[in-house]
Amino acid sequence: MENFVVSARKYRPQHFSTVVGQSHITTTLKNAILQQHLAHAFLFCGPRGVGKTTCARILAKTINCEQLGKDGEACDTCNSCQSFNNGASFNIHELDAASNNSVDDIRDLIEQVRFAPQAGKYKIYIIDEVHMLSSNAFNAFLKTLEEPPAHAIFILATTEKHKILPTILSRCQIFDFKRITPADIAAHLDEIAIKENIKAEPTALHVIAQKSDGCMRDALSILDKIVSFTNANLTYSNTLEHLNLLDEDYFFKLLDLLDSEDLPGVLTIYDEIDKKGFDGDMVLNNLSEFFRNLLVSRDPRSISLLQVVEGFRNRYIAAAASISPAYMIGALNILNEAEIGFKQARNKKLHVEFHLIKLTHLKQAVTLVEDGSAVKKKRVDEIKPVAFRQITFTQQKTKPSAKLVIENPLPTVQAIQPQPVSAPAMEKPLAGPLPVSSPSQAPAETISGGLGSLKKIREQIQNRKQEQAEVFTLNEERLGTAWAGYLQKLQENNQVTSLSNLKMATVTIIDELVFEITADTRIQQQFIESEKVGLLIHVQDFFNNPKVQFLVQLNPSADIEEVVKDQPLSLREQYFKMIERYPIIKEMRDQLNLDLDY
């Protein structure tokens, strides 16, 4: 049985002219060889599977070719080319930096560089995955890379250029390889299919090219797998089945249903997709790409950005002409939000369905209108997605021209002087807001009473406002009661620290509307400041006076250590200072039998 060789190795390019999609690099290298302007160090960088190592080998073979062609290609007939093709060349050395990345490996390489080649002009050293070298290995390599012998040429290859030291980059001639376009990959796959007697539909090859993401090696690997799966008969449907891809027909059907706002049809299509085993994030991603392709299909200037199967290109152009750009932009925004929130959603399917519902009714939400040079978002006026049932009164009819006007519904509140109040009266709660009952619970005479009912309601409001109009100013007795009430609230909420700090504070009345809280330490002041909002609301409600305010001050006779900026303390000093101020910390440590690490 003959050994099988994968297509990526069997059809590896042997000349510059057979390299796919890197003409900007192959042309430069051929001209440099013909003009004898070769650098002593090259750096080939770019994504995986785009031809970096292949070009390095072709360059190494072409440099030592004894019968170089006029087009800058190797002859493949001389002794140097024959030995290279047979893998027996002594002038070309390949080093895998991923497994030989130490300083000793680089020192061995430097020792070999000193010896001249036995045959040919140059000794070429190809170092693949050079970014895997250690920092010490890079530093050991610097001097030799900067000033190598005349017969030595270094070709470095890497997929991660940013990991290489700048001192290495400055010593190399850098070539950036680009991703291969789907059209170039599909054309190369078609050539291989013809040579291998494989029946392949052009649409199937385009799907493989898109799936490879610009990597020729991946495309050839996928081709080998599908050939085995389909018995050398590639069709569009079996290629989608093998690669687990969604057919774009689903998205065109979804577009028609979204355009007609057919929500049941949209949810049915998604349920069919879900039953085939496609994840929700894949559906959202492919649908986003679908609307992106529609958007670029509207303008001939951007049609080149449409990288789809040739059979669908005309369908995209026709569909894009019937859909407004406003809808496409809104759809892309909704799908972007859906993809961002997909991972956090508990019910993945419901999450996707929810955003499909938004897409279905997107036309009823907003539209984009041009205002001069700007494009603004405007709510559609004629769409009313929510309608409210009107309530009519049948027990009593009023004339069409009659108007009900409520004059002065809120009387002016005038401040009065506080009167001495006994303890029971002081503890009486303030009058609350007017209770409002639901329409179903309201008596019939209130609903149909007309002007008489409105007059009663106005009188009730006036009475409640008069009850709430009485305000109080500060006095020692009432302030003490309010202060005790707030401390009780802190105790009920188990806020022990704030409670203890407020208990140790001193309260002084300054005038009728302002009182002062004095703290003994800065820490105590900070805790009181943290309770400032809650305390202020409590006091103002207690006195029924929003003008009541208070200040928080630090006792001027506080310890000098609190006034002067604290000096840096060790952990041990911080601990003893804390237990000096708060003995409860030491008690907690003793009770819990805690060990200290300071």
C-alpha positions as CSV (number, residue, x, y, z in Angstrom):
1,M,0.0,0.0,0.0
2,E,1.4,3.3,-1.1
3,N,2.0,5.9,1.7
4,F,-0.5,8.8,1.5
5,V,1.0,12.3,1.4
6,V,-1.3,15.1,2.4
7,S,-2.0,17.8,-0.2
8,A,-0.3,20.5,1.9
9,R,3.0,18.6,1.5
10,K,2.4,17.1,-1.9
11,Y,1.6,20.4,-3.6
12,R,4.0,22.6,-1.6
13,P,5.3,25.3,-4.1
14,Q,8.9,24.7,-5.4
15,H,9.3,28.0,-7.3
16,F,8.4,31.6,-6.6
17,S,5.9,31.5,-9.5
18,T,3.8,28.8,-7.8
19,V,3.5,30.6,-4.4
20,V,-0.2,31.7,-4.1
21,G,-1.2,35.2,-3.0
22,Q,2.2,36.6,-2.1
23,S,3.3,38.2,-5.3
24,H,4.5,41.4,-3.5
25,I,7.1,39.3,-1.7
26,T,8.1,36.8,-4.4
27,T,8.7,39.7,-6.9
28,T,10.9,41.5,-4.5
29,L,13.0,38.4,-3.7
30,K,13.5,37.5,-7.4
31,N,14.6,41.0,-8.2
32,A,17.0,41.1,-5.3
33,I,18.5,37.8,-6.5
34,L,18.9,39.0,-10.1
35,Q,20.4,42.3,-9.0
36,Q,22.6,40.6,-6.4
37,H,21.2,42.9,-3.7
38,L,20.7,40.2,-1.1
39,A,20.5,41.1,2.6
40,H,22.3,39.0,5.1
41,A,19.2,38.5,7.3
42,F,15.5,38.2,6.4
43,L,12.5,38.1,8.7
44,F,9.3,36.5,7.3
45,C,6.3,37.2,9.5
46,G,2.6,36.7,9.0
47,P,-0.4,34.4,9.9
48,R,-0.1,30.6,9.8
49,G,-0.2,28.7,6.6
50,V,0.5,31.6,4.2
51,G,3.9,30.5,2.8
52,K,6.6,31.8,5.1
53,T,8.6,28.6,5.4
54,T,7.9,27.7,1.8
55,C,9.3,31.0,0.5
56,A,12.3,30.6,2.8
57,R,13.1,27.3,1.3
58,I,12.6,28.5,-2.3
59,L,14.9,31.5,-1.6
60,A,17.5,29.2,-0.1
61,K,17.4,26.9,-3.2
62,T,17.4,29.8,-5.7
63,I,20.3,31.6,-4.1
64,N,22.7,28.6,-4.7
65,C,21.3,27.6,-8.1
66,E,24.1,27.2,-10.5
67,Q,22.0,27.9,-13.7
68,L,19.7,30.6,-12.5
69,G,17.0,31.5,-15.0
70,K,16.4,35.0,-16.4
71,D,13.2,35.3,-14.5
72,G,15.0,34.7,-11.2
73,E,13.7,31.1,-10.8
74,A,15.8,28.0,-9.9
75,C,16.6,25.5,-12.7
76,D,15.9,22.3,-10.7
77,T,18.6,20.5,-12.8
78,C,21.9,21.6,-11.3
79,N,23.6,19.7,-8.5
80,S,22.6,22.2,-5.9
81,C,18.9,22.1,-6.8
82,Q,18.9,18.3,-7.1
83,S,20.5,18.0,-3.7
84,F,18.0,20.4,-2.2
85,N,15.0,18.6,-3.7
86,N,16.3,15.3,-2.3
87,G,16.9,16.8,1.1
88,A,20.7,16.2,1.0
89,S,22.0,19.8,0.7
90,F,24.8,20.6,3.1
91,N,24.5,24.4,2.5
92,I,20.9,24.8,3.9
93,H,20.3,24.2,7.6
94,E,16.8,24.4,9.2
95,L,16.4,25.0,12.9
96,D,13.2,24.7,14.9
97,A,13.4,27.4,17.5
98,A,10.4,26.0,19.4
99,S,12.5,23.0,20.5
100,N,16.0,24.5,20.2
101,N,15.6,27.8,22.0
102,S,18.4,27.8,24.6
103,V,21.7,29.7,24.6
104,D,23.6,26.5,23.9
105,D,21.6,25.8,20.7
106,I,22.4,29.3,19.4
107,R,26.1,28.9,20.3
108,D,26.3,25.7,18.3
109,L,24.7,27.5,15.4
110,I,27.3,30.3,15.7
111,E,30.1,27.8,15.6
112,Q,28.8,26.3,12.4
113,V,28.5,29.8,10.7
114,R,32.3,30.2,10.8
115,F,32.9,27.5,8.2
116,A,32.6,28.3,4.5
117,P,30.3,26.2,2.3
118,Q,31.8,23.2,0.5
119,A,30.0,23.9,-2.7
120,G,28.0,27.0,-3.8
121,K,28.2,30.6,-2.7
122,Y,26.2,30.7,0.5
123,K,25.3,28.8,3.6
124,I,21.6,29.5,4.5
125,Y,20.2,29.1,8.0
126,I,16.4,28.9,8.3
127,I,15.2,29.4,11.8
128,D,11.4,28.7,12.1
129,E,9.2,30.0,15.0
130,V,12.1,32.3,16.0
131,H,9.9,34.1,18.5
132,M,10.3,31.0,20.8
133,L,13.9,31.8,21.5
134,S,14.7,32.9,25.0
135,S,15.9,36.4,25.8
136,N,19.4,35.1,26.5
137,A,19.5,33.2,23.2
138,F,18.4,36.4,21.3
139,N,21.2,38.3,23.0
140,A,23.7,35.7,22.1
141,F,22.6,35.8,18.5
142,L,22.8,39.6,18.1
143,K,26.4,40.1,17.2
144,T,26.5,37.2,14.6
145,L,23.2,38.4,13.1
146,E,24.5,42.0,12.8
147,E,27.9,41.1,11.2
148,P,27.8,37.5,9.8
149,P,30.5,36.1,7.5
150,A,30.0,36.9,3.8
151,H,28.9,33.4,3.0
152,A,26.1,33.2,5.6
153,I,22.5,34.3,5.2
154,F,19.8,34.0,7.9
155,I,16.1,33.6,7.2
156,L,13.9,33.9,10.2
157,A,10.2,33.0,10.2
158,T,7.6,33.8,12.9
159,T,3.9,34.1,13.4
160,E,4.3,36.5,16.3
161,K,6.4,39.5,15.3
162,H,5.6,41.5,18.4
163,K,7.5,38.9,20.6
164,I,10.8,39.5,18.9
165,L,13.3,41.9,20.4
166,P,13.6,45.3,18.6
167,T,17.3,44.8,18.3
168,I,16.7,41.7,16.2
169,L,14.1,43.5,14.1
170,S,16.5,46.3,13.3
171,R,19.1,43.8,11.9
172,C,16.7,42.1,9.5
173,Q,15.0,42.9,6.2
174,I,11.3,42.4,7.2
175,F,8.7,40.9,4.8
176,D,5.1,40.8,6.0
177,F,3.0,38.0,4.5
178,K,-0.7,38.6,4.1
179,R,-3.7,36.3,4.4
180,I,-4.6,34.7,1.1
181,T,-7.9,35.8,-0.4
182,P,-10.7,33.3,-0.8
183,A,-10.7,33.7,-4.6
184,D,-7.0,32.7,-4.8
185,I,-7.5,29.8,-2.5
186,A,-10.5,28.5,-4.5
187,A,-8.6,28.8,-7.7
188,H,-5.6,26.8,-6.3
189,L,-8.0,24.2,-4.9
190,D,-9.6,23.9,-8.3
191,E,-6.2,23.2,-9.9
192,I,-5.5,20.5,-7.3
193,A,-8.9,18.9,-7.8
194,I,-8.3,18.7,-11.6
195,K,-4.9,17.0,-11.0
196,E,-6.3,14.5,-8.5
197,N,-9.5,13.8,-10.6
198,I,-11.8,15.1,-8.0
199,K,-15.3,16.3,-8.9
200,A,-15.8,19.5,-7.1
201,E,-18.5,22.2,-7.5
202,P,-17.1,25.7,-7.5
203,T,-19.5,26.7,-4.7
204,A,-18.1,23.9,-2.5
205,L,-14.5,25.1,-3.1
206,H,-15.5,28.7,-2.3
207,V,-17.0,27.5,1.0
208,I,-13.8,25.7,1.9
209,A,-11.8,28.8,1.0
210,Q,-14.0,31.0,3.3
211,K,-13.7,28.4,6.1
212,S,-9.9,28.4,5.9
213,D,-9.7,32.1,6.9
214,G,-6.9,32.9,4.5
215,C,-4.7,29.9,5.4
216,M,-3.8,27.7,2.5
217,R,-2.6,24.8,4.6
218,D,-6.0,24.7,6.4
219,A,-7.8,24.8,3.1
220,L,-5.8,21.8,1.8
221,S,-6.4,19.9,5.0
222,I,-10.2,20.6,4.8
223,L,-10.1,19.4,1.1
224,D,-8.5,16.1,2.1
225,K,-11.1,15.5,4.7
226,I,-14.1,16.2,2.5
227,V,-12.6,14.1,-0.3
228,S,-12.5,11.2,2.1
229,F,-16.0,12.0,3.3
230,T,-17.7,12.4,-0.1
231,N,-15.6,9.8,-2.0
232,A,-14.0,12.5,-4.3
233,N,-17.4,14.1,-5.2
234,L,-17.7,17.5,-3.5
235,T,-21.0,19.3,-3.7
236,Y,-22.3,22.4,-1.9
237,S,-24.6,20.5,0.4
238,N,-22.2,17.8,1.6
239,T,-19.5,20.4,2.1
240,L,-21.8,22.3,4.4
241,E,-22.8,19.1,6.2
242,H,-19.2,18.1,6.8
243,L,-18.1,21.6,7.9
244,N,-21.2,22.1,10.1
245,L,-22.0,25.4,8.4
246,L,-25.4,27.1,8.0
247,D,-26.8,27.3,4.5
248,E,-27.2,30.9,3.5
249,D,-30.7,30.0,2.1
250,Y,-31.9,30.1,5.7
251,F,-30.8,33.8,6.0
252,F,-32.6,34.8,2.8
253,K,-35.7,33.1,4.1
254,L,-35.3,34.9,7.4
255,L,-34.9,38.2,5.6
256,D,-38.2,37.8,3.7
257,L,-40.0,36.9,6.9
258,L,-38.5,39.8,8.8
259,D,-39.4,42.2,6.0
260,S,-43.0,41.0,6.2
261,E,-43.0,41.0,10.0
262,D,-44.0,37.4,10.1
263,L,-43.0,36.5,13.7
264,P,-44.3,32.9,13.7
265,G,-42.4,32.2,10.5
266,V,-39.2,33.7,12.0
267,L,-39.4,31.7,15.2
268,T,-40.2,28.5,13.2
269,I,-37.1,28.9,11.0
270,Y,-34.9,29.5,14.0
271,D,-36.4,26.4,15.7
272,E,-35.5,24.4,12.6
273,I,-32.0,25.7,12.8
274,D,-31.7,24.9,16.5
275,K,-32.9,21.3,16.0
276,K,-30.0,20.8,13.5
277,G,-27.6,21.4,16.4
278,F,-26.4,24.9,15.6
279,D,-25.5,27.0,18.6
280,G,-27.2,30.3,19.1
281,D,-24.0,32.4,19.0
282,M,-23.2,30.8,15.6
283,V,-26.6,31.9,14.4
284,L,-26.2,35.4,15.7
285,N,-22.6,35.7,14.2
286,N,-23.7,34.4,10.8
287,L,-26.8,36.6,10.7
288,S,-24.6,39.6,11.5
289,E,-22.3,38.7,8.7
290,F,-25.3,38.3,6.4
291,F,-26.5,41.9,7.1
292,R,-23.0,43.2,6.8
293,N,-22.8,41.6,3.3
294,L,-26.2,43.1,2.4
295,L,-24.9,46.5,3.5
296,V,-21.8,46.4,1.3
297,S,-23.8,45.1,-1.6
298,R,-25.8,48.3,-2.0
299,D,-22.9,50.4,-3.4
300,P,-20.8,49.4,-6.4
301,R,-17.8,50.9,-4.7
302,S,-18.0,48.4,-1.8
303,I,-19.1,45.4,-3.8
304,S,-15.5,44.1,-3.8
305,L,-15.8,43.6,0.0
306,L,-18.5,41.0,-0.6
307,Q,-16.7,37.7,-0.1
308,V,-19.4,35.1,-0.7
309,V,-19.9,32.1,-2.9
310,E,-20.3,33.2,-6.5
311,G,-23.7,31.7,-6.8
312,F,-25.1,34.0,-4.1
313,R,-23.5,37.3,-5.2
314,N,-26.5,38.3,-7.4
315,R,-29.0,37.2,-4.7
316,Y,-27.2,39.6,-2.2
317,I,-27.3,42.5,-4.7
318,A,-31.0,41.9,-5.4
319,A,-31.9,41.6,-1.7
320,A,-29.9,44.6,-0.7
321,A,-31.8,46.8,-3.2
322,S,-35.1,46.0,-1.5
323,I,-34.0,46.7,2.1
324,S,-33.4,50.1,3.5
325,P,-30.0,51.0,5.0
326,A,-31.8,52.1,8.2
327,Y,-33.1,48.6,8.7
328,M,-29.7,47.0,8.1
329,I,-27.9,49.4,10.5
330,G,-30.6,48.8,13.2
331,A,-30.4,45.0,12.7
332,L,-26.6,45.1,13.0
333,N,-26.9,47.1,16.3
334,I,-29.5,44.6,17.7
335,L,-27.4,41.6,16.7
336,N,-24.2,43.1,18.2
337,E,-26.0,43.6,21.6
338,A,-27.3,40.0,21.3
339,E,-23.8,38.6,20.8
340,I,-22.4,40.6,23.7
341,G,-25.1,39.4,26.1
342,F,-25.2,35.8,24.9
343,K,-22.7,34.4,27.4
344,Q,-24.5,36.0,30.3
345,A,-27.9,34.6,29.3
346,R,-29.2,31.6,31.2
347,N,-31.7,30.5,28.5
348,K,-29.7,30.8,25.3
349,K,-32.5,29.9,22.9
350,L,-34.9,32.4,24.5
351,H,-32.1,35.1,24.3
352,V,-31.8,34.6,20.6
353,E,-35.6,34.5,20.1
354,F,-36.0,37.7,22.0
355,H,-33.6,39.5,19.6
356,L,-35.3,37.9,16.6
357,I,-38.6,39.4,17.9
358,K,-36.9,42.8,18.1
359,L,-35.7,42.4,14.5
360,T,-39.1,41.4,13.3
361,H,-40.7,44.6,14.7
362,L,-37.7,46.9,14.1
363,K,-39.6,48.9,11.5
364,Q,-42.1,49.9,14.1
365,A,-39.4,51.3,16.4
366,V,-37.3,53.8,14.6
367,T,-36.4,55.1,11.2
368,L,-33.3,57.0,9.9
369,V,-33.9,60.3,8.2
370,E,-31.4,62.6,6.6
371,D,-31.1,66.1,8.1
372,G,-28.7,68.0,5.9
373,S,-25.4,66.2,6.1
374,A,-26.3,64.2,9.2
375,V,-28.4,61.0,9.7
376,K,-30.6,61.1,12.7
377,K,-32.8,58.5,14.4
378,K,-36.5,59.4,14.5
379,R,-39.4,57.5,16.1
380,V,-42.0,56.5,13.5
381,D,-45.2,58.6,14.3
382,E,-47.7,56.4,12.5
383,I,-46.8,53.3,14.4
384,K,-48.6,52.7,17.7
385,P,-47.7,49.3,19.0
386,V,-49.6,49.8,22.3
387,A,-53.2,50.9,22.4
388,F,-55.1,51.8,25.6
389,R,-58.8,51.2,26.2
390,Q,-60.7,54.4,26.7
391,I,-62.9,54.6,29.8
392,T,-66.3,56.3,29.3
393,F,-68.6,57.5,32.1
394,T,-72.2,56.6,31.4
395,Q,-74.0,57.6,34.7
396,Q,-73.7,61.4,34.1
397,K,-72.9,63.4,31.0
398,T,-71.4,66.8,30.9
399,K,-71.7,69.4,28.1
400,P,-68.9,69.3,25.6
401,S,-67.9,72.8,26.3
402,A,-67.7,72.5,30.1
403,K,-64.2,72.6,31.6
404,L,-63.3,71.6,35.2
405,V,-60.6,73.9,36.7
406,I,-59.0,73.2,40.1
407,E,-57.9,76.5,41.6
408,N,-55.1,76.6,44.1
409,P,-55.0,72.8,44.8
410,L,-51.8,73.3,47.0
411,P,-52.2,76.1,49.6
412,T,-49.1,78.2,50.5
413,V,-47.4,76.8,53.6
414,Q,-46.5,79.5,56.1
415,A,-43.9,79.0,58.9
416,I,-45.2,79.4,62.4
417,Q,-43.5,79.6,65.8
418,P,-43.3,76.2,67.6
419,Q,-45.5,75.9,70.6
420,P,-44.7,73.8,73.7
421,V,-45.9,70.3,73.1
422,S,-46.4,67.5,75.6
423,A,-44.6,64.2,75.2
424,P,-47.7,62.2,74.0
425,A,-48.5,64.9,71.4
426,M,-44.8,65.0,70.2
427,E,-44.8,61.2,69.6
428,K,-47.9,61.5,67.4
429,P,-46.8,60.6,63.8
430,L,-47.2,63.3,61.1
431,A,-50.1,63.1,58.8
432,G,-49.4,60.8,55.9
433,P,-50.3,61.3,52.2
434,L,-53.9,61.1,51.1
435,P,-54.7,57.4,50.4
436,V,-55.7,56.7,46.8
437,S,-57.9,53.7,46.0
438,S,-58.1,51.9,42.7
439,P,-61.0,52.7,40.4
440,S,-62.6,49.3,41.1
441,Q,-62.7,50.1,44.8
442,A,-64.0,53.7,44.6
443,P,-67.6,54.2,45.4
444,A,-70.0,55.0,42.7
445,E,-70.8,58.5,44.0
446,T,-67.1,59.4,43.8
447,I,-66.9,58.5,40.2
448,S,-70.1,60.0,39.0
449,G,-70.5,62.9,41.5
450,G,-69.2,65.5,39.2
451,L,-68.4,68.9,40.7
452,G,-69.6,67.9,44.2
453,S,-67.1,65.1,44.4
454,L,-64.3,67.4,43.2
455,K,-65.2,69.9,45.9
456,K,-65.0,67.2,48.6
457,I,-61.6,66.1,47.4
458,R,-60.4,69.7,47.4
459,E,-61.5,70.2,51.0
460,Q,-59.7,66.9,52.0
461,I,-56.5,68.1,50.4
462,Q,-56.8,71.5,52.1
463,N,-57.3,69.9,55.5
464,R,-54.3,67.5,55.1
465,K,-52.0,70.4,54.0
466,Q,-53.1,72.5,57.0
467,E,-52.2,69.5,59.3
468,Q,-48.8,69.2,57.7
469,A,-48.1,72.9,57.6
470,E,-46.9,73.1,61.2
471,V,-43.1,73.2,61.3
472,F,-40.7,73.2,64.3
473,T,-37.5,74.8,65.0
474,L,-34.6,73.4,67.1
475,N,-34.8,73.1,70.8
476,E,-32.9,71.0,73.2
477,E,-35.7,68.7,74.2
478,R,-37.0,67.8,70.7
479,L,-33.4,67.5,69.3
480,G,-32.6,65.0,72.1
481,T,-35.7,63.0,71.2
482,A,-34.7,63.0,67.5
483,W,-31.2,62.0,68.3
484,A,-32.3,59.1,70.4
485,G,-34.6,58.0,67.7
486,Y,-31.9,57.9,65.1
487,L,-29.6,55.9,67.5
488,Q,-32.4,53.4,68.0
489,K,-32.7,53.0,64.2
490,L,-28.9,52.3,64.0
491,Q,-29.2,49.7,66.7
492,E,-32.1,48.0,65.0
493,N,-30.1,47.9,61.7
494,N,-27.1,46.4,63.6
495,Q,-24.8,49.3,62.6
496,V,-22.7,49.0,65.7
497,T,-19.7,51.1,64.6
498,S,-21.8,54.1,63.5
499,L,-23.9,53.8,66.7
500,S,-20.8,53.9,69.0
501,N,-19.3,56.9,67.2
502,L,-22.5,58.9,67.3
503,K,-22.9,58.1,71.0
504,M,-19.5,59.5,71.8
505,A,-20.1,62.7,69.8
506,T,-21.2,66.1,71.4
507,V,-24.3,67.9,70.0
508,T,-24.7,71.7,70.3
509,I,-27.5,73.9,69.1
510,I,-26.2,77.0,67.2
511,D,-29.4,78.7,66.2
512,E,-33.0,77.8,65.5
513,L,-32.2,75.9,62.3
514,V,-28.5,74.7,62.7
515,F,-26.9,72.4,65.2
516,E,-23.3,71.2,65.4
517,I,-21.9,67.7,66.0
518,T,-18.3,67.6,67.5
519,A,-16.1,64.6,67.1
520,D,-13.1,63.8,69.3
521,T,-11.0,62.0,66.6
522,R,-10.7,62.1,62.8
523,I,-11.9,58.5,62.5
524,Q,-15.0,59.3,64.5
525,Q,-15.6,62.4,62.3
526,Q,-15.4,60.1,59.2
527,F,-18.0,57.7,60.5
528,I,-20.3,60.6,61.4
529,E,-19.8,62.0,57.9
530,S,-20.8,58.7,56.4
531,E,-24.2,58.9,58.2
532,K,-24.7,62.5,57.3
533,V,-27.4,62.0,54.7
534,G,-29.5,59.5,56.7
535,L,-29.3,61.6,59.9
536,L,-30.2,64.8,58.0
537,I,-33.3,63.2,56.5
538,H,-34.4,61.8,59.9
539,V,-34.0,65.2,61.7
540,Q,-35.8,67.1,59.0
541,D,-38.7,64.7,59.0
542,F,-38.9,64.8,62.8
543,F,-39.1,68.6,62.9
544,N,-41.1,68.7,59.7
545,N,-38.7,71.4,58.6
546,P,-36.5,71.0,55.5
547,K,-34.4,74.0,56.5
548,V,-32.9,72.3,59.5
549,Q,-29.1,71.6,58.9
550,F,-26.1,70.5,60.9
551,L,-22.3,70.7,60.8
552,V,-19.7,68.1,61.7
553,Q,-16.6,69.5,63.4
554,L,-13.4,68.1,64.9
555,N,-12.7,68.9,68.5
556,P,-9.9,71.5,68.5
557,S,-8.4,69.9,71.6
558,A,-8.0,66.6,69.9
559,D,-4.8,64.6,70.3
560,I,-1.9,66.2,68.3
561,E,-1.5,62.8,66.5
562,E,-4.9,63.3,64.9
563,V,-4.0,66.8,63.7
564,V,-0.6,66.1,62.3
565,K,-0.4,64.0,59.3
566,D,0.2,60.4,60.3
567,Q,3.7,59.0,59.8
568,P,4.1,55.6,58.2
569,L,3.7,52.9,60.8
570,S,4.7,49.3,60.7
571,L,2.0,46.6,60.8
572,R,2.8,45.9,64.4
573,E,2.5,49.6,65.3
574,Q,-0.8,49.8,63.4
575,Y,-2.2,46.9,65.3
576,F,-1.3,48.3,68.8
577,K,-2.7,51.7,67.8
578,M,-6.0,50.1,66.7
579,I,-6.4,48.1,69.9
580,E,-5.6,51.2,71.9
581,R,-8.5,53.1,70.4
582,Y,-10.8,50.1,69.9
583,P,-10.3,47.5,72.7
584,I,-13.0,45.4,71.1
585,I,-10.5,44.3,68.5
586,K,-8.3,42.7,71.1
587,E,-11.3,41.0,72.7
588,M,-12.4,39.6,69.3
589,R,-8.8,38.3,68.7
590,D,-8.7,36.6,72.1
591,Q,-12.2,35.0,71.8
592,L,-11.5,33.7,68.3
593,N,-7.9,32.7,69.2
594,L,-6.5,34.4,66.1
595,D,-2.8,34.4,65.1
596,L,-1.3,37.6,63.9
597,D,1.2,37.9,61.0
598,Y,3.0,41.2,61.3
